[in-house]
């Protein structure tokens, strides 16, 4: 699988991007947020989003799971992807601060529930734990990589890793 990259797109909170060029890499850094990487393997197009909150009062707010997921799916469909061919990889949802509500777990659950309700296949995921992640995604190929991050300034930090990744996720 050729992963030569000539353009890197940084997907930040509340954004999504879709592309079908083989030399494009999408990347993001996640804590309790979740990124969904969706891909149509026949059309060779994919996209990534980055949302902050599980669903709540503000329906339609792209910072929330269902709105962010719907917006990503719709952007893929507008560019020629077919809903019944979409495959997903999910990342993030860490519990970054003990003693506070576990927003990360709820974000992950909201993303999984959306995929299930829309009939989108979840091919791989790395959710939970207490470590931040750097995620890289090549949208035209559906290839994803993740790196767990820790606070190098605090030698006492030993983040809890997420459940072992399932599906085709490379570690870097």
C-alpha positions as CSV (number, residue, x, y, z in Angstrom):
1,X,0.0,0.0,0.0
2,X,1.6,3.3,-1.2
3,X,1.5,5.9,1.6
4,X,3.6,8.7,0.0
5,X,2.1,11.9,1.3
6,X,2.3,15.3,-0.4
7,X,-0.5,17.0,1.5
8,X,-1.3,16.7,5.2
9,X,-4.7,17.9,6.5
10,X,-5.0,18.6,10.2
11,X,-8.5,17.9,11.4
12,X,-9.3,19.9,14.5
13,X,-12.2,19.9,16.9
14,X,-15.6,20.4,15.2
15,X,-14.2,19.8,11.7
16,X,-14.3,17.1,9.1
17,X,-12.6,16.6,5.8
18,X,-13.2,14.3,2.8
19,X,-10.7,13.4,0.0
20,X,-10.0,10.8,-2.6
21,X,-6.4,11.7,-3.5
22,X,-3.9,8.9,-2.7
23,X,-1.2,11.3,-1.5
24,X,-3.4,13.0,1.1
25,X,-2.9,12.3,4.8
26,X,-5.4,13.4,7.5
27,X,-4.2,13.7,11.0
28,X,-5.6,14.7,14.4
29,X,-4.7,14.5,18.1
30,X,-7.4,13.2,20.5
31,X,-8.0,13.0,24.2
32,X,-11.6,12.5,25.2
33,X,-12.7,13.5,21.7
34,X,-13.5,10.9,19.1
35,X,-12.4,10.8,15.4
36,X,-14.3,8.7,12.9
37,X,-12.5,7.6,9.8
38,X,-15.0,6.5,7.1
39,X,-14.1,5.0,3.8
40,X,-15.7,3.7,0.6
41,X,-13.2,1.0,-0.7
42,X,-14.8,0.8,-4.1
43,X,-14.9,4.6,-4.8
44,X,-11.6,5.1,-3.0
45,X,-12.7,8.0,-0.9
46,X,-12.7,8.7,2.8
47,X,-13.0,11.3,5.5
48,X,-12.2,12.0,9.1
49,X,-14.1,14.0,11.7
50,X,-13.3,15.1,15.2
51,X,-16.1,15.7,17.7
52,X,-16.0,16.8,21.3
53,X,-19.2,15.8,23.0
54,X,-21.7,13.0,23.0
55,X,-25.2,14.0,21.9
56,X,-27.0,16.5,24.0
57,X,-29.3,19.4,24.0
58,X,-27.7,21.2,21.0
59,X,-29.1,19.1,18.2
60,X,-27.3,19.9,14.9
61,X,-24.2,21.3,16.6
62,X,-21.2,19.7,14.8
63,X,-19.3,19.5,18.0
64,X,-21.7,16.7,19.0
65,X,-21.5,13.1,17.9
66,X,-24.6,12.6,15.7
67,X,-24.3,15.9,13.9
68,X,-20.6,15.4,13.2
69,X,-21.1,11.8,12.0
70,X,-24.1,12.8,9.8
71,X,-22.1,15.6,8.3
72,X,-19.2,13.3,7.5
73,X,-21.5,10.7,5.9
74,X,-23.3,13.3,3.8
75,X,-20.1,14.8,2.6
76,X,-18.9,11.4,1.5
77,X,-22.2,10.7,-0.3
78,X,-22.0,14.0,-2.1
79,X,-18.6,13.0,-3.5
80,X,-19.8,9.7,-4.8
81,X,-19.5,7.2,-1.9
82,X,-22.3,4.8,-1.3
83,X,-23.8,4.4,2.2
84,X,-23.9,0.6,2.0
85,X,-20.2,0.4,1.2
86,X,-19.0,2.7,4.0
87,X,-16.6,1.2,6.5
88,X,-15.5,2.9,9.7
89,X,-12.5,3.1,12.1
90,X,-13.0,4.9,15.4
91,X,-10.3,6.4,17.7
92,X,-10.2,8.4,21.0
93,X,-12.6,8.5,23.8
94,X,-10.0,8.5,26.6
95,X,-10.7,9.4,30.2
96,X,-8.3,12.2,30.5
97,X,-9.1,13.3,34.1
98,X,-10.1,11.0,36.9
99,X,-12.9,12.3,39.1
100,X,-14.8,14.0,36.3
101,X,-17.6,12.6,34.2
102,X,-16.3,10.1,31.6
103,X,-17.1,12.2,28.5
104,X,-14.6,10.1,26.4
105,X,-16.5,6.8,27.1
106,X,-19.8,8.5,26.2
107,X,-18.3,9.9,23.0
108,X,-17.1,6.5,21.9
109,X,-20.5,4.9,22.7
110,X,-22.3,7.7,20.7
111,X,-20.1,7.0,17.7
112,X,-20.6,3.2,17.9
113,X,-24.4,3.7,18.3
114,X,-24.5,6.0,15.2
115,X,-22.7,3.5,13.1
116,X,-25.0,0.7,14.2
117,X,-28.1,2.7,13.6
118,X,-26.9,3.7,10.1
119,X,-25.8,0.1,9.2
120,X,-22.1,1.2,8.7
121,X,-19.6,-1.5,9.3
122,X,-17.1,-0.8,12.1
123,X,-13.9,-2.4,10.8
124,X,-11.5,-1.3,13.5
125,X,-11.5,0.8,16.7
126,X,-9.2,2.0,19.5
127,X,-11.4,3.6,22.2
128,X,-11.0,4.3,25.9
129,X,-8.1,4.2,28.2
130,X,-6.5,7.3,29.6
131,X,-3.9,8.1,26.9
132,X,-4.2,10.7,24.2
133,X,-3.7,9.6,20.7
134,X,-2.2,10.9,17.4
135,X,-4.2,9.4,14.5
136,X,-3.1,9.4,10.8
137,X,-5.6,8.3,8.1
138,X,-5.0,8.0,4.3
139,X,-8.6,8.5,3.1
140,X,-8.3,7.1,-0.4
141,X,-6.9,3.9,0.9
142,X,-8.7,3.5,4.2
143,X,-5.4,3.0,6.0
144,X,-5.2,4.2,9.6
145,X,-2.4,4.5,12.2
146,X,-2.3,5.6,15.8
147,X,0.3,6.5,18.4
148,X,-0.5,6.6,22.1
149,X,0.9,9.8,23.7
150,X,1.9,10.6,27.3
151,X,3.1,13.6,29.2
152,X,6.9,13.5,29.0
153,X,7.1,16.3,31.5
154,X,5.6,14.2,34.2
155,X,7.5,10.9,34.7
156,X,4.8,9.7,37.0
157,X,2.3,9.5,34.2
158,X,1.6,6.0,33.0
159,X,-1.5,6.3,30.9
160,X,-3.9,3.4,30.8
161,X,-3.9,2.0,27.3
162,X,-7.2,1.5,25.6
163,X,-8.5,-1.9,25.0
164,X,-6.2,-3.5,22.3
165,X,-7.1,-2.1,18.9
166,X,-9.3,-4.3,16.8
167,X,-9.2,-4.5,13.0
168,X,-6.6,-3.0,10.7
169,X,-4.9,-0.3,12.7
170,X,-1.2,0.2,12.6
171,X,0.8,1.5,15.6
172,X,3.5,4.1,14.9
